[in-house]
Amino acid sequence: MSQRAKVLWVISLAILPLVALSGFTIWQQYLRDEFVVSTERTYFAQATAFSAEAFLDGQVAVARAKGQPAGPAELNDRPWVKDAIASGKPVVGPAFVDPASGNVTLLIAVPVGNGGAVLAPVPAEHFAQKLMSKIGSPLVDLTVIDSQRQAFIRADSVVKDPVRIQEPYVDAVLAGRTGTEIAPFGERSSLIAYAPVGSYGWGVLLSEPTVTAFAPARRQVLERGAVLAVILAVVGALGWTLAGRLSAAYQSALQARAEAERLSGDLKRALHARDEFLAAASHDLRNPLSTIQSAAELLERSLDDPQMRDRAASCSDHIQSAAQRMAQQLEAFLDVSRLEAGRPLELKKRTHDLMPLVRQVVAECQQTTQRHRLLLEGPALLQANVDAARLQRVVGNLVGNAIKYSPDGGEVNVKVEAHDSDVILTVRDRGIGIPGQDQSRVFERFQRGTNVEGRFSGTGIGLAGAKQIVEQHGGAITVKSQVGKGSTFTVRFPAGTEPARAQTA
């Protein structure tokens, strides 16, 4: 067996328990997610049953006030009316098709003080619409079962021919139990949540196809599996490379034993190769590791906080956004490091239409907030010779600060315009503002306004980096601000094209 194969075997045996543990953890989390979904559907069914009970209680009250006493024939023909009189409690009769109208009819027998009963009709269509309004999801189907196992409400309407349902979950709900069950419902497997309707002997069923009910949980399994696959791919690639390099170093060491000078040369080359490998690996793994870390943190928060589970469906968007922000932050640190070392930025200028670049940044920033409204104003076309990535970082920093330092929300205005041969970009917010004594130093590295210390996180390099980028484009950045009323940042730089072309939208 070659040295590379031996190293790969060692790596495989080392990570195999971790892979098995990770897979088991993902599966256990999926089972927990399924349990959470089932529990939520149970609560949903209980709330719907409470609404049905409240509706029937209202009909009972109306019947007591306005209902007509039942005649002797009605008392004899309907045993459930006698049950209401005997028990002294309202009883809802089973659904039946009225021969006169052909519609499904429900009657409530309400006992009165003289030993009789009052019969009142239940508006079945209105009842069905009221219950469906409580659900509010087109994926969830409602079924209402009467005391005779008849389903007289299906989906969002009253059925014309009530049918009896012989299923274990119907037995359970008519026995007064609450719960969930995965069973065939119609032509598909569904998650069925059931709850009894108080003392009326009815049951409420909420059914949703398992494909959609457990879609978020399955999507999280796929996302976690994808993260695990990426990690395994990275580890495999590193193991393969490391095994190859170790094998080469081992062979070189065997050959170098015969000659001291060759040993010294081989050692130096091995150290140099190691340094190059570590540098390349560090460079290549920055972005994947940042994305993996962001994904893990977001998934962890969505599992710990029930209010954030609904946001799990957009997890991939957050991962991408976080990765972009990490990349921008890393690039900003690198720019600061270059400038502190006395080296100017290596701008990659090209002629671009600025509007799509700015529009993209504004759209990405809008996705991070629901309390702010970002308004972009500018011409249809505005060309300039710029480093697009760094200019987007400037816009992203200014818009991100406008959102960050406007904790109460509101509008953020972004305006792009051409003036003679210059481009002018303004970002205006209505946030906390910057004290007058701090406005001249917020563009210095690691400096921030005195009114944000301890309230908002930050490094103090964003505006410093933005200033350096703008100045290397031959421009300038300024700020006008008033505490409590907001700030307006203005960026002005040469378009670099003769002349700057602007077309009004």
C-alpha positions in Angstrom: 0.0 0.0 0.0 1.4 3.4 -1.0 2.0 6.2 1.5 -0.8 8.2 0.1 -3.2 5.3 0.6 -2.1 4.9 4.2 -2.6 8.6 5.0 -6.0 8.5 3.4 -7.0 5.5 5.4 -5.9 7.2 8.6 -7.9 10.3 7.7 -10.9 8.3 6.8 -10.8 6.3 10.0 -10.4 9.5 12.0 -13.4 11.4 10.4 -15.7 8.4 10.0 -17.1 8.6 13.6 -17.6 12.3 13.2 -19.5 11.7 9.9 -21.7 9.0 11.5 -22.4 11.3 14.5 -23.2 14.2 12.2 -25.6 12.1 10.1 -27.3 10.8 13.3 -27.6 14.3 14.6 -29.2 15.5 11.4 -31.7 12.6 11.4 -32.6 13.2 15.1 -33.1 16.9 14.3 -35.3 16.0 11.4 -37.4 13.8 13.8 -37.6 16.7 16.2 -38.7 19.1 13.5 -41.4 16.6 12.4 -42.6 16.5 16.0 -42.6 20.3 16.2 -44.7 20.5 13.0 -47.2 17.9 14.3 -47.5 19.8 17.6 -48.1 23.1 15.9 -50.8 21.4 13.7 -52.4 20.0 16.9 -52.6 23.5 18.4 -54.0 24.8 15.1 -56.7 22.1 15.2 -57.6 23.0 18.8 -57.9 26.7 17.9 -60.2 25.8 15.0 -62.3 23.6 17.2 -62.5 26.4 19.8 -63.8 28.7 16.9 -66.3 26.1 15.9 -67.5 25.8 19.5 -67.7 29.6 19.9 -69.8 29.7 16.7 -72.2 27.0 17.9 -72.5 28.7 21.3 -73.5 31.9 19.5 -76.1 30.0 17.5 -77.4 28.5 20.8 -77.8 32.0 22.3 -79.6 33.1 19.2 -81.9 30.1 19.3 -82.8 30.8 22.9 -83.7 34.3 22.0 -85.5 33.8 18.7 -86.0 30.1 18.1 -89.4 28.4 17.6 -90.5 25.6 20.0 -90.4 22.2 18.4 -93.8 20.5 17.8 -94.7 17.1 19.1 -93.9 15.4 15.7 -90.5 16.9 15.7 -89.8 15.7 19.2 -90.9 12.2 18.2 -89.0 12.1 14.9 -85.7 13.4 16.3 -84.3 11.4 19.2 -81.5 13.9 19.7 -84.1 16.5 20.6 -85.3 14.3 23.4 -81.6 13.9 24.4 -81.4 17.7 24.7 -84.5 17.9 26.8 -83.4 15.1 29.0 -79.9 16.4 29.5 -80.8 20.0 29.7 -77.9 20.8 27.3 -78.0 22.0 23.7 -77.5 19.2 21.2 -76.6 19.6 17.5 -78.3 17.1 15.3 -76.5 15.1 12.6 -76.2 16.7 9.2 -78.9 15.7 6.7 -79.9 16.7 3.2 -83.1 18.7 3.2 -85.5 17.1 0.6 -87.0 20.5 -0.1 -83.9 22.5 -0.9 -81.4 19.7 -1.5 -78.9 21.4 0.8 -77.1 20.0 3.8 -79.0 21.2 6.9 -78.0 21.3 10.6 -80.4 21.9 13.6 -79.7 22.7 17.2 -82.0 21.6 19.9 -81.9 24.0 22.8 -83.9 23.0 25.9 -86.2 25.6 27.5 -87.6 25.9 30.9 -91.1 24.4 30.2 -89.8 21.0 29.4 -89.7 21.7 25.7 -87.0 22.5 23.2 -86.3 25.2 20.6 -85.0 24.1 17.2 -82.7 26.5 15.4 -81.0 26.0 12.0 -77.2 26.4 11.6 -76.1 28.3 8.6 -73.7 25.7 7.3 -72.2 27.7 4.5 -71.4 30.7 6.8 -70.1 28.2 9.3 -67.7 26.7 6.8 -66.5 30.1 5.6 -65.9 31.3 9.1 -63.8 28.3 10.0 -61.7 28.6 6.8 -61.0 32.2 7.5 -59.3 31.1 10.7 -57.0 28.8 8.8 -55.7 31.1 6.1 -53.6 28.6 4.3 -54.6 27.1 0.9 -52.5 24.0 1.7 -54.6 23.0 4.7 -58.0 21.3 4.2 -60.7 21.5 6.8 -63.1 18.7 7.5 -65.9 18.9 10.1 -67.3 15.6 11.4 -70.7 15.4 13.2 -71.6 13.0 15.9 -72.6 10.3 13.3 -69.1 10.3 11.6 -70.5 12.3 8.7 -68.2 14.8 7.0 -70.5 17.7 6.0 -67.7 20.3 5.5 -64.8 19.6 3.2 -62.1 22.1 2.1 -63.9 25.4 2.2 -67.5 24.5 1.4 -70.4 22.4 2.6 -70.6 19.0 0.8 -73.8 18.2 -0.9 -73.8 14.5 0.1 -72.4 13.9 3.7 -70.3 10.7 3.8 -69.3 8.6 6.8 -65.6 8.3 7.5 -64.4 5.1 9.1 -60.9 5.9 10.3 -59.1 5.5 13.6 -58.5 9.3 13.9 -62.3 9.8 13.6 -62.8 7.4 16.5 -60.2 9.3 18.5 -61.7 12.8 17.9 -65.3 11.7 18.5 -64.0 10.1 21.8 -62.8 13.6 22.8 -59.0 13.1 22.1 -56.6 15.5 20.4 -53.6 14.6 18.3 -52.1 14.1 14.9 -51.7 11.1 12.6 -50.1 10.5 9.2 -52.6 8.6 7.1 -54.1 8.5 3.6 -56.5 11.3 3.1 -58.2 11.3 -0.3 -55.5 10.2 -2.8 -52.4 11.3 -0.9 -50.6 10.8 2.4 -51.5 13.6 4.7 -50.7 14.9 8.2 -54.0 14.9 9.9 -54.5 17.0 13.1 -57.8 16.5 15.0 -59.5 18.1 17.9 -63.0 17.7 19.5 -65.6 20.5 19.4 -66.4 21.0 23.1 -69.5 19.2 24.3 -71.3 19.1 20.9 -69.9 15.7 19.9 -68.3 17.0 16.7 -64.7 16.8 15.5 -62.4 19.1 13.5 -59.8 17.6 11.1 -57.1 19.6 9.5 -55.2 17.8 6.8 -52.2 18.8 4.8 -50.1 16.7 2.4 -47.0 15.5 4.1 -45.0 16.8 1.1 -45.8 20.4 2.1 -46.3 19.9 5.9 -42.8 18.6 6.4 -41.1 20.5 3.5 -39.3 23.0 5.8 -37.9 20.1 7.9 -36.8 18.2 4.8 -35.3 21.3 3.3 -33.3 21.8 6.5 -32.1 18.2 6.2 -30.9 18.9 2.7 -29.2 22.1 3.8 -27.5 20.4 6.7 -26.5 17.5 4.4 -25.1 20.0 1.9 -23.0 21.7 4.5 -21.8 18.3 5.7 -21.0 17.4 2.1 -19.0 20.6 1.6 -17.1 19.9 4.7 -16.3 16.4 3.6 -15.3 17.6 0.2 -12.9 20.1 1.7 -11.5 17.6 4.1 -11.2 15.0 1.3 -9.4 17.5 -0.9 -7.1 18.5 1.9 -6.5 14.9 2.8 -5.7 14.0 -0.8 -3.3 16.9 -1.2 -1.8 16.4 2.2 -1.3 12.7 1.5 0.3 13.4 -1.8 2.7 15.9 -0.3 3.5 13.7 2.7 4.2 10.8 0.3 6.5 13.0 -1.8 8.2 14.3 1.3 8.6 10.7 2.6 10.2 9.6 -0.6 12.5 12.6 -0.7 13.5 11.9 2.9 14.4 8.2 2.0 16.5 9.4 -0.9 18.1 12.2 1.1 19.5 9.7 3.7 22.3 8.8 1.4 23.6 12.3 1.0 23.6 15.1 3.6 23.5 17.9 1.0 20.5 16.4 -0.7 18.8 16.0 2.6 19.3 19.7 3.3 18.0 20.7 -0.1 15.1 18.4 0.1 14.2 19.7 3.6 14.3 23.3 2.4 12.1 22.4 -0.6 9.6 20.6 1.7 9.4 23.6 4.0 8.9 25.9 1.1 6.2 23.6 -0.4 4.5 23.5 3.0 4.4 27.3 3.3 3.0 27.5 -0.2 0.4 24.9 0.6 -0.7 26.6 3.8 -0.9 30.0 2.0 -2.9 28.5 -0.8 -5.2 26.6 1.5 -5.8 29.6 3.7 -6.7 31.7 0.6 -9.0 29.1 -0.9 -10.8 28.3 2.2 -11.7 31.7 3.4 -15.0 32.1 1.6 -16.2 28.4 2.1 -15.4 28.5 5.8 -17.2 31.9 6.2 -20.3 30.5 4.4 -20.3 27.3 6.5 -20.0 29.3 9.7 -22.8 31.7 8.7 -25.0 28.7 7.8 -24.4 27.0 11.1 -25.2 30.1 13.1 -28.4 30.8 11.2 -29.6 27.2 11.5 -28.8 27.2 15.2 -30.8 30.4 15.8 -33.8 29.1 13.7 -33.9 25.9 15.8 -33.6 27.6 19.2 -36.0 30.4 18.7 -39.6 29.4 17.6 -40.3 32.8 16.1 -37.5 32.3 13.6 -38.5 28.9 12.2 -40.7 30.5 9.6 -37.6 32.2 8.2 -35.9 28.8 7.6 -37.4 28.6 4.2 -35.2 31.6 3.1 -32.1 30.2 4.7 -30.0 30.0 1.5 -30.6 33.7 0.8 -29.3 34.6 4.3 -26.3 32.4 3.8 -25.4 34.0 0.5 -25.9 37.5 2.0 -23.7 36.7 5.0 -21.0 35.3 2.8 -21.0 38.4 0.7 -20.8 40.6 3.8 -17.9 38.5 5.2 -16.1 38.7 1.9 -16.6 42.5 1.8 -15.4 42.8 5.4 -12.3 40.7 4.7 -11.6 42.8 1.6 -12.0 46.0 3.7 -9.4 44.7 6.2 -7.0 43.8 3.4 -7.4 47.3 1.9 -6.7 48.9 5.3 -3.6 46.6 5.7 -2.3 47.6 2.2 -2.8 51.3 2.9 -1.1 51.1 6.3 1.8 49.4 4.6 2.1 52.4 2.3 0.8 50.6 -0.8 -2.1 52.1 -2.8 -5.1 50.0 -3.7 -4.9 48.2 -7.0 -8.0 49.5 -8.6 -9.5 47.5 -11.5 -11.3 50.2 -13.3 -13.6 49.6 -16.2 -16.4 51.6 -17.8 -19.7 50.5 -16.1 -23.3 51.6 -16.0 -23.5 52.7 -12.3 -27.2 52.3 -11.9 -27.3 48.4 -12.0 -24.4 48.3 -9.5 -26.1 50.7 -7.1 -29.5 49.1 -7.6 -28.1 45.6 -6.7 -26.6 46.9 -3.5 -29.9 48.7 -2.5 -31.9 45.5 -3.3 -29.6 43.4 -1.1 -29.7 45.8 1.7 -33.5 46.0 1.5 -33.6 42.2 2.1 -32.0 42.7 5.5 -34.7 44.9 6.9 -38.5 45.2 7.0 -38.7 48.4 9.0 -36.9 50.5 6.4 -37.9 51.6 3.0 -35.0 52.1 0.6 -35.8 54.6 -2.2 -33.4 54.8 -5.2 -33.4 57.8 -7.5 -31.2 58.1 -10.6 -31.0 58.3 -14.3 -31.6 55.3 -16.6 -28.0 55.2 -17.7 -24.9 56.7 -16.0 -21.5 55.5 -17.2 -18.3 55.9 -15.2 -14.8 54.4 -15.2 -14.7 52.7 -11.7 -13.7 49.6 -9.8 -17.1 48.1 -9.6 -16.5 45.8 -6.6 -15.0 48.5 -4.4 -17.6 51.1 -5.4 -20.3 48.7 -4.5 -18.6 48.3 -1.1 -18.7 52.0 -0.6 -22.5 52.1 -1.4 -23.1 49.1 0.7 -21.3 50.6 3.7 -23.2 53.9 3.4 -26.6 52.2 3.0 -25.9 49.7 5.7 -24.9 52.4 8.1 -28.1 54.3 7.2 -30.2 51.2 8.1 -28.1 50.3 11.2 -28.2 53.8 12.7 -31.9 54.3 12.1 -33.2 51.8 14.7 -36.8 53.1 14.4 -37.0 52.4 10.7 -38.2 54.8 8.1 -37.1 55.9 4.6 -33.5 55.8 3.3 -33.0 57.9 0.2 -30.3 56.9 -2.3 -29.7 59.3 -5.2 -27.3 59.1 -8.1 -26.8 61.9 -10.5 -24.4 63.4 -13.0 -23.0 66.9 -12.7 -20.8 68.1 -15.5 -18.1 65.4 -15.7 -18.6 64.2 -12.1 -20.9 61.6 -10.5 -22.6 62.5 -7.2 -24.0 59.9 -4.9 -26.0 60.8 -1.8 -27.4 58.6 1.0 -29.8 60.2 3.4 -31.3 58.6 6.5 -33.5 59.8 9.4 -31.7 58.1 12.2 -29.8 59.1 15.3 -27.4 61.5 13.5 -23.7 62.3 14.3 -22.6 64.9 16.9 -20.9 67.9 15.3 -17.6 67.3 17.1 -17.5 63.7 15.6 -18.2 64.5 12.0 -14.6 65.2 11.0 -13.2 62.1 12.6 -15.7 59.4 11.6 -13.7 58.9 8.4 -10.6 58.0 10.4 -9.7 54.3 11.0 -11.2 52.8 14.1 -13.1 56.0 15.0 -16.9 56.2 15.6 -19.4 58.7 16.8 -19.6 59.1 20.6 -23.4 58.5 20.5 -23.1 55.0 19.2 -20.5 53.5 21.6 -22.1 50.7 23.6 -25.3 50.9 21.5 -24.3 49.6 18.1 -21.6 47.1 17.2 -18.9 48.1 14.7 -15.2 48.3 14.0 -14.8 51.8 12.8 -13.1 50.9 9.5 -16.1 51.0 7.1 -16.2 54.8 6.5 -12.3 54.9 6.6 -12.2 52.3 3.8 -14.9 54.1 1.9 -13.0 57.4 2.0 -9.8 55.7 0.8 -11.6 54.1 -2.1 -13.4 57.3 -3.1 -10.1 59.3 -2.9 -8.3 56.8 -5.0 -11.0 57.4 -7.6 -10.1 61.1 -7.5 -13.1 62.1 -5.4 -14.2 63.0 -1.9 -16.8 62.0 0.6 -18.5 64.4 3.1 -21.3 64.3 5.7 -23.9 66.6 7.0 -25.7 65.5 10.1 -27.9 66.6 13.0 -28.4 64.6 16.1 -31.8 63.0 16.2 -32.7 64.0 12.6 -30.4 61.9 10.5 -27.4 62.1 8.3 -26.6 62.8 4.6 -23.4 61.4 3.1 -22.3 62.7 -0.3 -19.8 61.0 -2.5 -18.4 62.9 -5.5 -15.9 61.5 -8.0 -15.0 62.0 -11.7 -16.9 59.8 -14.1 -13.7 59.1 -16.0 -15.6 59.2 -19.4 -15.8 62.2 -21.7 -18.5 63.3 -21.0 -20.5 61.3 -18.4 -23.5 60.0 -20.2 -26.8 60.2 -18.2 -30.2 59.5 -19.6 -33.2 60.4 -17.5 -35.6 57.6 -16.8 
